[in-house]
Amino acid sequence: MLTCEYSSNLQEDIYSETSGHFRDTLMNLVQGTREEGYTDPAMAAQDAMVLWEACQQKTGEHKTMLQMILCNKSYQQLWLVFQEFQNISGQDIVDAINECYDGYFQELLVAIVLCVRDKPGYFAYRLYSAIHDFGFHNKTIIRILIARSEIDLMTIRKRYKERYGKSLFHDIKNCASGHYEKALLAICAGDAEDY
């Protein structure tokens, strides 16, 4: 059972605070039912066709099938599915999702796809947006830096610099101040030479 510091059940909170296919997708992700390391090229072609139909039909059943594929297939299998989707539709899966869906459900589906493709790149994008697009959105920056600090923050910093031309250290130094700045810079230490 997943609980937070308030002894609240995460699944119950998601269920009570969200609705529809957005809730169903979050619940599926929280349950952690993703396959590991499994690939099947023939199944990838079938799943790509299901995704294409889901983007065309947009019925409740199709949305359910879409979220089941994105939440349960292994990352390796999803790579194959996304390639097959491109072959079938002539369109990138992210573009298709953006055209077919909207709101939180669409944002969640795109986040899943982007994480499958390049998780550090996704977090670099989220950090850049939190620093530049939202007027230094503290909660997002803190959450990502702390949550990823012992996992892949070095790779995220590398992706950040590759994509945006300046180091994460540089952007934090130019946007934060005082003790808050020092704390954030300490977490992403190592980029100082890139300032």
ZALO-367554 format. One record per residue (C-alpha): x, z, y; residue number from 1. Coordinates in pm, whole numbers, always signed. Example, Ala and Ser with C-alpha at 12.3 -4.5 7.8 and 13.67 -1.06 7.14 Angstrom:
2
xx:zz:yy:nr
+1230:+780:-450:1
+1367:+714:-106:2
! end
This chain:
195
xx:zz:yy:nr
+0:+0:+0:1
+141:-102:+337:2
+107:+160:+608:3
+240:+194:+957:4
+361:+507:+1133:5
-1:+602:+1200:6
-83:+624:+828:7
-317:+331:+865:8
-356:+70:+593:9
-229:-267:+721:10
-467:-472:+507:11
-766:-268:+623:12
-658:-305:+987:13
-615:-682:+953:14
-951:-708:+781:15
-1132:-506:+1046:16
-958:-655:+1352:17
-961:-1027:+1263:18
-1205:-1276:+1116:19
-1252:-1609:+945:20
-973:-1822:+809:21
-724:-1654:+1042:22
-798:-1322:+868:23
-789:-1481:+522:24
-447:-1634:+594:25
-306:-1306:+727:26
-443:-1119:+425:27
-283:-1373:+192:28
+53:-1334:+367:29
+37:-953:+357:30
-34:-954:-15:31
+300:-1130:-72:32
+190:-1375:-339:33
+436:-1653:-249:34
+605:-1816:-550:35
+984:-1796:-558:36
+1218:-2089:-617:37
+968:-2310:-801:38
+957:-2687:-733:39
+744:-2961:-882:40
+760:-3305:-713:41
+435:-3426:-874:42
+250:-3116:-752:43
+407:-3161:-406:44
+241:-3504:-380:45
-95:-3353:-482:46
-58:-3064:-236:47
+38:-3305:+42:48
-283:-3500:-24:49
-483:-3175:-11:50
-319:-3090:+324:51
-396:-3436:+456:52
-762:-3402:+350:53
-774:-3054:+506:54
-658:-3199:+837:55
-916:-3477:+815:56
-1217:-3286:+680:57
-1172:-2944:+845:58
-1440:-2782:+628:59
-1419:-2418:+526:60
-1318:-2518:+174:61
-1040:-2741:+308:62
-914:-2466:+541:63
-899:-2230:+243:64
-701:-2481:+39:65
-465:-2537:+334:66
-392:-2169:+378:67
-353:-2116:+2:68
-84:-2386:-18:69
+102:-2264:+291:70
+89:-1898:+186:71
+152:-1923:-188:72
+390:-2210:-258:73
+764:-2143:-261:74
+964:-2246:+42:75
+1143:-2506:-169:76
+811:-2650:-286:77
+677:-2658:+68:78
+979:-2862:+179:79
+875:-3124:-76:80
+511:-3099:+30:81
+600:-3153:+397:82
+808:-3461:+307:83
+523:-3602:+99:84
+278:-3526:+379:85
+495:-3733:+616:86
+498:-4018:+362:87
+122:-4009:+308:88
+9:-3964:+667:89
+298:-4102:+871:90
+274:-3780:+1071:91
+463:-3452:+1084:92
+262:-3161:+940:93
+297:-2959:+1263:94
+157:-3246:+1470:95
-132:-3285:+1227:96
-215:-2914:+1237:97
-200:-2914:+1617:98
-439:-3210:+1631:99
-686:-3077:+1375:100
-711:-2707:+1447:101
-702:-2474:+1744:102
-681:-2108:+1833:103
-510:-1834:+1639:104
-561:-2011:+1305:105
-369:-2315:+1432:106
-92:-2100:+1581:107
-54:-1909:+1254:108
-37:-2225:+1043:109
+227:-2376:+1272:110
+430:-2052:+1261:111
+425:-2061:+881:112
+547:-2422:+875:113
+820:-2354:+1131:114
+939:-2048:+938:115
+952:-2247:+615:116
+1161:-2515:+783:117
+1403:-2288:+971:118
+1325:-1918:+1009:119
+1621:-1843:+1241:120
+1525:-2145:+1452:121
+1168:-2016:+1475:122
+1286:-1675:+1597:123
+1524:-1841:+1846:124
+1224:-2033:+1982:125
+1015:-1714:+2002:126
+1295:-1532:+2187:127
+1342:-1820:+2430:128
+967:-1831:+2499:129
+953:-1453:+2543:130
+1241:-1463:+2791:131
+1153:-1778:+2987:132
+787:-1865:+2937:133
+624:-1524:+2954:134
+828:-1348:+3221:135
+1049:-1151:+2981:136
+791:-1030:+2731:137
+952:-701:+2630:138
+756:-627:+2313:139
+833:-964:+2156:140
+1203:-946:+2244:141
+1244:-591:+2114:142
+1045:-661:+1797:143
+1251:-967:+1705:144
+1590:-821:+1795:145
+1532:-501:+1602:146
+1351:-652:+1304:147
+1610:-927:+1254:148
+1922:-730:+1357:149
+2030:-656:+1001:150
+1890:-972:+845:151
+1977:-1290:+1033:152
+2027:-1211:+1403:153
+2370:-1379:+1402:154
+2211:-1702:+1277:155
+1927:-1668:+1529:156
+2184:-1631:+1809:157
+2362:-1942:+1685:158
+2037:-2145:+1676:159
+1949:-2015:+2023:160
+2275:-2140:+2170:161
+2250:-2475:+1987:162
+1896:-2540:+2108:163
+1902:-2400:+2461:164
+2265:-2443:+2568:165
+2316:-2081:+2670:166
+2370:-1776:+2458:167
+2102:-1516:+2398:168
+2346:-1266:+2550:169
+2357:-1478:+2869:170
+1980:-1504:+2902:171
+1923:-1133:+2841:172
+2198:-1043:+3088:173
+2032:-1259:+3354:174
+1680:-1131:+3295:175
+1709:-760:+3209:176
+1870:-473:+3394:177
+1979:-112:+3364:178
+1975:+81:+3039:179
+1726:-163:+2892:180
+1973:-449:+2946:181
+2257:-246:+2792:182
+2049:-163:+2485:183
+1942:-523:+2428:184
+2297:-650:+2480:185
+2428:-393:+2233:186
+2187:-520:+1969:187
+2296:-881:+2019:188
+2664:-795:+2068:189
+2896:-1070:+1970:190
+2762:-1324:+2214:191
+2955:-1168:+2505:192
+3234:-1423:+2469:193
+2975:-1697:+2522:194
+2859:-1556:+2854:195
! end
